[in-house]
């Protein structure tokens, strides 16, 4: 039996339902408009993308998924419980970046990320890889995570005379 046949049978079933372990917040209409505006404003970029350095961090749980898994729930039975350890099973957090010219090495973060820790990661790793990834003039792209938009980190970017982007908003300063 093919996977398509299996999926079709499961979808027609009155006793199975695809469920998500945890719901994520939906994008608002404002979020969608802002993202579309940003995308339209950058459609004409060509060589400008060569200057962009993209970065992000990721946490990996060592004892199972982070709550974003799906499963087929039999409606005749109780919902599955995905147990975790009381003290947690531990996790590993990494930071890395990529650009037109290549990628950075992975930076392992030894504690929970906060605004000070994020700034320390950038101080240790960003300048070292930026010239090889984005040339002498570059734009640092990051998402709108709270540690990225903390006032102390925004001030640090300006003091370093960096062009950086939070989500779809550019916060520009001069590059030296």
Residue pairs with C-beta under 8 A, 6 or more apart in sequence:
10 16
10 72
14 75
15 74
15 75
15 76
16 72
16 73
16 74
16 75
17 72
17 73
17 75
18 70
18 71
18 72
18 73
19 70
19 71
19 72
19 73
19 79
20 68
20 69
20 70
21 65
21 67
21 68
21 69
21 70
21 71
21 82
22 67
22 68
24 68
27 35
34 168
35 168
37 168
38 168
38 169
42 48
49 100
50 99
50 100
50 101
50 134
50 135
51 100
51 134
51 135
51 137
51 138
51 139
52 99
52 100
52 134
52 138
52 139
52 141
52 165
53 97
53 98
53 99
53 129
53 130
53 133
53 134
53 138
53 139
53 140
53 141
54 97
54 98
54 99
54 141
54 142
55 95
55 96
55 97
55 98
55 104
55 126
55 140
55 141
55 142
56 95
56 96
56 97
56 142
56 143
57 93
57 94
57 95
57 96
57 109
57 113
57 118
57 121
57 145
58 93
58 94
59 66
59 91
59 92
59 93
60 91
60 92
60 93
60 94
61 88
61 89
61 90
61 91
62 89
62 90
62 91
62 92
63 84
63 85
63 88
63 89
63 90
64 82
64 84
64 89
65 82
67 82
69 82
71 80
73 79
73 80
92 108
93 108
93 109
93 112
93 113
94 106
94 107
94 108
94 109
95 106
95 107
95 109
95 121
95 125
96 103
96 104
96 105
96 106
96 107
97 103
97 104
97 125
97 126
97 129
97 133
98 104
98 133
99 133
99 134
99 138
100 133
100 134
101 132
101 133
101 134
101 135
102 132
102 133
103 133
104 125
104 129
104 133
105 129
107 121
107 124
107 125
109 117
109 121
111 117
113 147
114 147
115 146
115 147
115 150
115 152
115 153
116 152
117 147
118 147
118 148
118 150
118 153
119 152
119 153
119 156
122 153
122 156
126 140
130 138
130 140
136 175
137 163
137 175
138 163
138 175
139 163
139 164
139 165
139 170
140 157
140 162
140 163
140 164
140 165
141 164
141 165
142 148
142 164
142 165
142 166
142 167
143 166
143 167
144 166
144 167
147 153
148 166
149 166
154 171
157 164
157 171
157 173
158 171
158 173
161 173
161 174
161 175
161 176
162 173
162 175
163 170
163 171
163 172
163 173
163 175
164 170
164 171
165 171
